[in-house]
Amino acid sequence: MQKVNLLWAKGKKKLSSAKLADLYAELSVHDKYEGHLKKMRAANKDEDGTLEAKVLKSYTQIVEHFGLEEPGKRKLTNPTPFDEEDMEMEKETQFEDTKLQSMWRAAQQAGFSKKDLIMLKEEFQHQQMRINEFSFLVQELGGNPDLLEDEDPFENNVSPLLTKETLTAQELKERELVIRENHTVVKEGYEKLETLLSTVTAPEPAFQDNRVYKLWAMAKKTDWSQRELDSFKEELKHFEHRLSKLTYYKDQLEQSEDAIMRFKEKGLEVPEKHQKLIEKNEFLDRTVNKLYADLKSKITKSLKHMDEL
């Protein structure tokens, strides 16, 4: 497996002979796990992801045990226990991937039971492992990490993640295939999380954003029928989703601005993607402000009508 070969190549640069012998033994076993998982996936025999979770954990344990992770990466194989007295601490759980962290915050605020949150946190950790693995592969194969946030980096059948210098056509094809396969795994991991979040039953959601919470509190003071309240609640959910989306893109813009500084220092042209991010943020900001004004106006008119009566 390509990822096993890459870990071995990285280990040879960092580890002593004794450690290398241990790494070789563990990678030999893990390589068999990866091969078995590939066969099971091809036969659709790991639909619940149980085997994939074991292989992900095995890979992450090897990376962390031998210190082969990227600098600054948090360890994922020894998570904080989810004891009742540690609930406040658990709220501070952080995921390095921006999109994943945003989804986790939403899950925490959705009113899931303690048991469901334990299960969800484990699935979120598995997804972070997939993302870390993908990031490692891209970097080791000579990719461009600045393009990892693209929704579809492979559109138009090109290989924007790979630097083509010194690569033969066959080498480029092989590397592209490895990255494509792992990009698909990450994408499917997000889809699995979204499905899981929609199927796990939760009580009435607690709104995360303070503006949304206040709008809901005001709405409950109106004389609206239950059907009207339910309809307005759905509008608030959509509004909060827009707010989360705006937060996500603001984070992306901040990261992009850091990258732009590096581009300018090297005398490189600013990518078009950065300008698109700016425009996306401006559009979402206008949309959110208008939605907020419309929602608040709807409540204000109703409350004013009640006062007049």
C-alpha positions as CSV (number, residue, x, y, z in Angstrom):
1,M,0.0,0.0,0.0
2,Q,1.2,3.5,-0.9
3,K,0.5,5.0,2.5
4,V,2.5,2.2,4.2
5,N,5.5,2.8,1.9
6,L,5.3,6.6,2.6
7,L,5.3,6.0,6.4
8,W,8.3,3.7,6.0
9,A,10.2,6.3,3.9
10,K,9.4,9.0,6.4
11,G,10.5,6.7,9.3
12,K,13.9,6.0,7.7
13,K,14.6,9.7,7.8
14,K,13.7,10.2,11.5
15,L,14.2,6.9,13.4
16,S,17.1,4.9,14.8
17,S,17.8,1.4,13.6
18,A,16.1,-0.2,16.6
19,K,13.0,1.9,16.1
20,L,13.0,1.2,12.4
21,A,12.9,-2.5,13.1
22,D,9.8,-2.0,15.3
23,L,8.2,0.2,12.7
24,Y,8.8,-2.4,9.9
25,A,7.1,-5.1,12.0
26,E,4.1,-2.9,12.7
27,L,3.8,-1.7,9.1
28,S,4.0,-5.3,7.8
29,V,0.9,-6.2,9.9
30,H,-0.9,-3.0,9.1
31,D,-0.3,-3.5,5.4
32,K,-2.3,-6.7,5.6
33,Y,-5.1,-4.8,7.4
34,E,-5.2,-2.3,4.6
35,G,-5.3,-5.0,2.0
36,H,-8.1,-6.8,3.8
37,L,-10.1,-3.6,4.1
38,K,-9.8,-2.8,0.4
39,K,-11.2,-6.3,-0.4
40,M,-14.1,-5.9,2.0
41,R,-14.9,-2.4,0.6
42,A,-14.9,-3.8,-2.9
43,A,-17.4,-6.5,-1.8
44,N,-19.5,-4.0,0.2
45,K,-19.0,-6.0,3.4
46,D,-18.1,-3.2,5.7
47,E,-21.2,-1.0,5.4
48,D,-21.2,-0.1,9.1
49,G,-17.5,1.0,9.0
50,T,-16.5,-1.3,11.8
51,L,-13.4,-2.7,10.0
52,E,-12.5,0.7,8.6
53,A,-12.5,2.2,12.2
54,K,-10.1,-0.5,13.4
55,V,-7.7,0.1,10.4
56,L,-7.9,3.9,10.9
57,K,-7.0,3.5,14.6
58,S,-4.2,1.1,13.8
59,Y,-2.7,3.6,11.3
60,T,-3.1,6.5,13.7
61,Q,-1.5,4.6,16.6
62,I,1.5,3.8,14.4
63,V,1.9,7.4,13.3
64,E,1.6,8.8,16.8
65,H,3.7,6.1,18.5
66,F,6.7,6.7,16.2
67,G,6.2,10.4,16.0
68,L,5.5,10.5,12.3
69,E,2.6,12.9,12.5
70,E,2.7,16.5,11.1
71,P,3.9,19.1,13.6
72,G,1.2,20.4,15.9
73,K,-1.3,17.6,15.3
74,R,-3.3,16.5,18.3
75,K,-3.2,12.9,19.4
76,L,-6.4,11.0,18.7
77,T,-5.9,7.6,20.0
78,N,-6.2,8.5,23.7
79,P,-9.3,10.6,23.9
80,T,-10.5,12.2,27.1
81,P,-12.9,10.0,29.0
82,F,-16.5,11.1,28.7
83,D,-17.4,10.9,32.4
84,E,-20.4,12.9,33.7
85,E,-18.1,15.1,35.8
86,D,-16.1,15.9,32.7
87,M,-19.0,17.2,30.7
88,E,-17.8,20.8,30.8
89,M,-14.3,19.8,29.7
90,E,-15.8,17.7,26.9
91,K,-17.5,20.8,25.5
92,E,-14.0,22.1,24.7
93,T,-13.3,19.1,22.4
94,Q,-11.6,20.5,19.3
95,F,-11.1,19.1,15.8
96,E,-8.4,20.4,13.6
97,D,-10.5,20.4,10.5
98,T,-12.7,23.6,10.3
99,K,-15.7,21.9,8.8
100,L,-15.5,19.0,11.2
101,Q,-15.3,21.4,14.2
102,S,-18.3,23.4,13.0
103,M,-20.3,20.1,12.6
104,W,-19.2,19.1,16.1
105,R,-20.3,22.4,17.7
106,A,-23.7,22.0,16.1
107,A,-24.0,18.4,17.4
108,Q,-23.2,19.5,20.9
109,Q,-25.9,22.1,20.8
110,A,-28.5,19.8,19.3
111,G,-29.6,18.3,22.6
112,F,-28.3,14.7,22.0
113,S,-28.2,12.4,25.0
114,K,-24.8,11.6,26.7
115,K,-24.8,8.2,25.1
116,D,-25.4,9.5,21.6
117,L,-22.7,12.2,22.1
118,I,-20.2,9.5,23.0
119,M,-21.0,7.6,19.9
120,L,-21.0,10.7,17.7
121,K,-17.6,11.9,19.1
122,E,-16.1,8.6,18.2
123,E,-17.3,8.9,14.6
124,F,-16.0,12.5,14.4
125,Q,-12.6,11.3,15.6
126,H,-12.6,8.6,12.9
127,Q,-13.3,11.4,10.3
128,Q,-10.4,13.5,11.7
129,M,-8.2,10.4,11.3
130,R,-9.3,10.1,7.6
131,I,-8.5,13.8,7.1
132,N,-5.1,13.5,8.7
133,E,-4.3,10.5,6.6
134,F,-5.3,12.3,3.4
135,S,-3.3,15.4,4.4
136,F,-0.2,13.2,5.0
137,L,-0.6,11.5,1.6
138,V,-0.9,14.8,-0.2
139,Q,2.1,16.3,1.4
140,E,4.3,13.2,1.0
141,L,3.3,12.7,-2.6
142,G,4.3,16.3,-3.4
143,G,0.9,17.8,-3.4
144,N,-0.3,21.4,-2.7
145,P,-2.0,21.5,0.7
146,D,-3.5,25.0,-0.1
147,L,-5.9,23.2,-2.5
148,L,-7.2,20.7,0.0
149,E,-10.3,22.7,0.9
150,D,-11.6,22.6,-2.7
151,E,-15.0,20.9,-2.8
152,D,-13.9,18.9,-5.9
153,P,-10.2,19.3,-6.6
154,F,-10.4,16.8,-9.4
155,E,-13.0,18.4,-11.6
156,N,-12.2,18.5,-15.3
157,N,-10.1,15.4,-14.8
158,V,-6.9,17.2,-13.8
159,S,-4.5,16.7,-10.9
160,P,-4.2,20.1,-9.2
161,L,-3.0,18.5,-6.0
162,L,0.2,17.1,-7.6
163,T,3.3,19.0,-8.6
164,K,4.2,17.4,-11.9
165,E,7.9,18.3,-12.0
166,T,10.3,15.3,-12.3
167,L,7.4,12.8,-12.5
168,T,6.8,10.4,-15.3
169,A,3.3,10.1,-16.7
170,Q,3.0,6.7,-15.0
171,E,4.2,8.0,-11.6
172,L,1.7,10.9,-11.9
173,K,-1.1,8.6,-12.7
174,E,-0.3,6.3,-9.8
175,R,-0.1,9.2,-7.3
176,E,-3.3,10.8,-8.6
177,L,-5.1,7.4,-8.1
178,V,-4.0,7.2,-4.5
179,I,-5.1,10.7,-3.7
180,R,-8.4,10.3,-5.6
181,E,-9.2,7.2,-3.6
182,N,-8.4,8.8,-0.3
183,H,-10.3,12.0,-1.2
184,T,-13.3,9.8,-1.8
185,V,-12.9,8.2,1.6
186,V,-12.9,11.6,3.3
187,K,-15.9,12.8,1.3
188,E,-17.8,9.6,2.1
189,G,-16.9,10.1,5.8
190,Y,-18.6,13.5,5.8
191,E,-21.6,12.0,4.1
192,K,-21.8,9.3,6.8
193,L,-21.6,11.9,9.6
194,E,-24.3,14.0,8.0
195,T,-26.6,10.9,7.7
196,L,-25.8,9.9,11.3
197,L,-26.6,13.4,12.7
198,S,-29.9,13.4,10.8
199,T,-31.0,9.9,12.0
200,V,-30.0,10.2,15.7
201,T,-33.1,11.5,17.5
202,A,-32.6,14.6,19.5
203,P,-35.1,16.8,21.5
204,E,-35.9,20.3,20.5
205,P,-32.6,21.9,19.5
206,A,-30.9,24.6,21.6
207,F,-29.9,27.3,19.2
208,Q,-26.2,28.0,19.3
209,D,-26.1,31.5,18.1
210,N,-27.3,34.1,20.6
211,R,-29.2,36.1,18.0
212,V,-31.2,33.1,17.0
213,Y,-31.9,32.1,20.6
214,K,-33.2,35.7,21.3
215,L,-35.4,35.5,18.1
216,W,-36.9,32.2,19.3
217,A,-37.5,33.6,22.8
218,M,-39.3,36.6,21.3
219,A,-41.4,34.4,18.9
220,K,-42.7,32.4,21.9
221,K,-44.2,35.6,23.3
222,T,-46.4,36.2,20.2
223,D,-49.9,34.9,19.8
224,W,-48.9,32.6,16.9
225,S,-50.4,29.1,16.7
226,Q,-48.3,26.0,17.2
227,R,-48.1,25.5,13.5
228,E,-46.9,29.0,13.0
229,L,-44.3,28.6,15.7
230,D,-43.1,25.3,14.2
231,S,-42.8,27.0,10.8
232,F,-40.8,29.9,12.3
233,K,-38.6,27.4,14.2
234,E,-37.7,25.8,10.8
235,E,-36.9,29.3,9.5
236,L,-34.6,29.8,12.4
237,K,-32.8,26.5,11.8
238,H,-32.1,27.5,8.2
239,F,-30.9,30.9,9.4
240,E,-28.6,29.4,11.9
241,H,-27.3,27.1,9.2
242,R,-26.5,30.2,7.2
243,L,-24.7,31.6,10.2
244,S,-22.6,28.5,10.5
245,K,-21.8,28.6,6.8
246,L,-20.7,32.2,7.2
247,T,-18.5,31.3,10.1
248,Y,-16.9,28.5,8.1
249,Y,-16.1,30.7,5.2
250,K,-14.7,33.4,7.4
251,D,-12.3,30.8,8.9
252,Q,-11.4,29.7,5.3
253,L,-10.7,33.4,4.3
254,E,-8.5,33.9,7.4
255,Q,-6.5,30.8,6.5
256,S,-6.3,31.9,2.8
257,E,-5.1,35.3,3.9
258,D,-2.2,33.6,5.8
259,A,-1.4,31.6,2.6
260,I,-1.5,34.8,0.5
261,M,1.1,36.4,2.7
262,R,3.4,33.4,1.8
263,F,2.5,33.8,-1.9
264,K,3.4,37.5,-1.9
265,E,6.7,36.9,0.0
266,K,7.7,34.5,-2.8
267,G,6.6,37.0,-5.5
268,L,3.8,34.7,-6.7
269,E,0.5,35.7,-8.2
270,V,-2.5,35.7,-5.8
271,P,-4.7,32.8,-6.7
272,E,-8.2,33.5,-8.1
273,K,-9.6,31.3,-5.4
274,H,-8.7,33.9,-2.8
275,Q,-10.8,36.6,-4.5
276,K,-13.7,34.1,-4.8
277,L,-13.5,33.5,-1.1
278,I,-13.7,37.3,-0.4
279,E,-16.8,37.6,-2.7
280,K,-18.4,34.5,-1.1
281,N,-17.9,36.0,2.4
282,E,-19.4,39.4,1.3
283,F,-22.4,37.7,-0.3
284,L,-23.1,35.5,2.8
285,D,-22.7,38.5,5.1
286,R,-25.3,40.5,3.1
287,T,-27.6,37.4,3.0
288,V,-27.4,36.8,6.8
289,N,-28.0,40.5,7.7
290,K,-31.1,40.6,5.4
291,L,-32.5,37.4,6.8
292,Y,-32.0,38.6,10.4
293,A,-33.7,41.8,9.7
294,D,-36.7,40.0,8.0
295,L,-37.1,37.5,10.8
296,K,-36.9,40.2,13.5
297,S,-39.4,42.4,11.6
298,K,-41.9,39.5,11.4
299,I,-41.8,39.1,15.2
300,T,-41.9,42.8,15.9
301,K,-45.0,43.3,13.7
302,S,-46.8,40.5,15.5
303,L,-45.9,41.8,19.0
304,K,-47.0,45.4,18.0
305,H,-50.3,44.0,16.7
306,M,-50.9,42.3,20.1
307,D,-50.2,45.6,21.9
308,E,-52.7,47.4,19.7
309,L,-55.3,44.8,20.5
